[in-house]
């Protein structure tokens, strides 16, 4: 599977587009749509470059989700890619969210697991709560 346009749009919305390198809420140098590799102060890109970086980043997260061999639909896949993109594959792999997805991907309590991941640097961030809720909504959305 690959991330659908709906999943890409969700990630773009919550990551936001920044064409100049900046430090995120926990001090990680970031550019484009949440890209963090080889980013340094003063680095500048254009929107085309941001899209290329996002596509490359998505491949890594998609491969990580694919390795989990989950029996999930496109919306569930997109929500998990967004979650991993923001929090890392390591956090997903040790989460109760993933454990519940493995047991029953349609378990309604999975929505509660998304919203447990709303802290950065030990602080609750309202933007993360909004993102986790949007991921949970996408996860449980019917396939059009």
C-alpha positions as CSV (number, residue, x, y, z in Angstrom):
1,X,0.0,0.0,0.0
2,X,1.0,3.6,-0.4
3,X,-0.4,6.7,1.3
4,X,-3.5,8.1,-0.5
5,X,-4.0,11.7,-1.3
6,X,-6.3,12.0,1.7
7,X,-3.5,10.8,3.9
8,X,-0.9,13.1,2.3
9,X,-3.3,16.0,2.7
10,X,-3.7,15.3,6.4
11,X,0.1,15.1,6.9
12,X,0.6,18.3,4.9
13,X,-2.1,20.1,6.9
14,X,-0.7,19.2,10.3
15,X,3.0,19.5,9.4
16,X,2.6,22.8,7.6
17,X,4.9,24.0,4.9
18,X,8.1,25.8,6.0
19,X,10.6,26.6,3.3
20,X,13.3,27.8,5.7
21,X,14.8,25.5,8.3
22,X,13.4,26.0,11.8
23,X,13.5,24.2,15.2
24,X,10.3,22.3,16.0
25,X,8.7,22.3,19.5
26,X,11.4,20.0,20.9
27,X,14.3,21.7,19.1
28,X,14.8,19.4,16.1
29,X,15.8,21.2,12.9
30,X,13.0,20.8,10.4
31,X,12.1,22.0,6.9
32,X,9.3,21.4,4.3
33,X,6.5,19.2,5.6
34,X,8.2,18.0,8.8
35,X,11.4,16.7,7.1
36,X,14.2,16.4,9.7
37,X,17.2,14.7,7.9
38,X,20.1,16.8,6.8
39,X,18.5,20.0,8.0
40,X,20.7,22.8,9.2
41,X,20.2,26.5,10.2
42,X,19.8,28.6,7.1
43,X,18.7,25.8,4.8
44,X,16.1,27.0,2.3
45,X,14.0,25.0,-0.2
46,X,11.1,25.6,-2.6
47,X,7.7,24.0,-2.6
48,X,8.8,21.4,-5.2
49,X,11.7,20.4,-3.0
50,X,9.4,20.1,0.0
51,X,7.1,17.8,-2.0
52,X,10.1,15.6,-3.0
53,X,11.3,15.4,0.6
54,X,7.8,14.4,1.7
55,X,7.6,11.7,-0.9
56,X,10.9,10.3,0.2
57,X,10.0,10.5,3.8
58,X,6.7,8.7,3.2
59,X,8.4,5.8,1.5
60,X,10.3,5.1,4.7
61,X,7.2,5.3,6.9
62,X,5.2,3.2,4.4
63,X,7.9,0.6,4.4
64,X,7.8,0.5,8.2
65,X,4.0,0.1,8.2
66,X,4.1,-2.5,5.5
67,X,6.6,-4.6,7.5
68,X,4.0,-4.9,10.3
69,X,1.8,-7.0,7.9
70,X,-1.4,-5.6,9.3
71,X,-4.9,-6.4,7.8
72,X,-6.1,-2.8,7.5
73,X,-7.9,-0.7,4.9
74,X,-6.6,2.4,3.1
75,X,-7.9,4.9,5.7
76,X,-6.4,2.9,8.6
77,X,-3.1,2.7,6.7
78,X,-3.1,6.5,6.1
79,X,-3.8,7.2,9.7
80,X,-1.0,5.0,10.9
81,X,1.4,6.5,8.4
82,X,0.5,10.0,9.7
83,X,1.0,8.8,13.3
84,X,4.4,7.3,12.5
85,X,5.4,10.3,10.4
86,X,4.9,12.5,13.4
87,X,6.0,10.3,16.3
88,X,8.3,7.8,14.6
89,X,8.0,4.1,13.8
90,X,9.6,3.2,17.1
91,X,6.9,4.9,19.1
92,X,4.2,3.2,17.0
93,X,5.9,-0.2,17.4
94,X,5.8,-0.1,21.2
95,X,2.3,1.4,21.4
96,X,-0.9,-0.1,22.8
97,X,-2.5,1.4,19.7
98,X,-0.5,-1.0,17.5
99,X,-1.2,-3.9,19.8
100,X,-4.9,-3.2,19.5
101,X,-4.7,-2.9,15.7
102,X,-3.0,-6.3,15.5
103,X,-5.8,-7.9,17.6
104,X,-8.7,-6.3,15.9
105,X,-8.2,-3.3,13.6
106,X,-11.9,-2.3,14.0
107,X,-11.8,-2.1,17.8
108,X,-13.4,1.2,18.6
109,X,-11.1,1.7,21.6
110,X,-8.3,2.3,19.1
111,X,-9.5,5.9,18.9
112,X,-8.7,6.4,22.5
113,X,-5.1,5.2,21.9
114,X,-4.5,7.9,19.3
115,X,-5.3,10.7,21.7
116,X,-2.9,9.4,24.3
117,X,0.0,10.7,22.1
118,X,-0.4,14.5,22.6
119,X,2.9,15.4,24.3
120,X,6.1,16.9,23.0
121,X,9.0,17.6,25.3
122,X,6.8,16.5,28.2
123,X,4.1,19.2,27.4
124,X,0.6,18.6,26.2
125,X,0.3,20.4,22.8
126,X,-3.2,21.3,21.6
127,X,-2.1,20.9,18.0
128,X,-1.1,17.3,18.7
129,X,-4.5,16.6,20.3
130,X,-6.2,18.0,17.1
131,X,-4.0,15.9,14.9
132,X,-4.5,12.7,16.9
133,X,-8.3,13.3,16.7
134,X,-8.1,13.8,13.0
135,X,-6.0,10.6,12.6
136,X,-8.6,8.7,14.6
137,X,-11.4,10.1,12.5
138,X,-9.6,9.1,9.3
139,X,-8.8,5.6,10.8
140,X,-12.5,4.9,11.3
141,X,-13.8,6.6,8.2
142,X,-15.6,4.5,5.6
143,X,-13.8,3.9,2.3
144,X,-15.4,6.1,-0.3
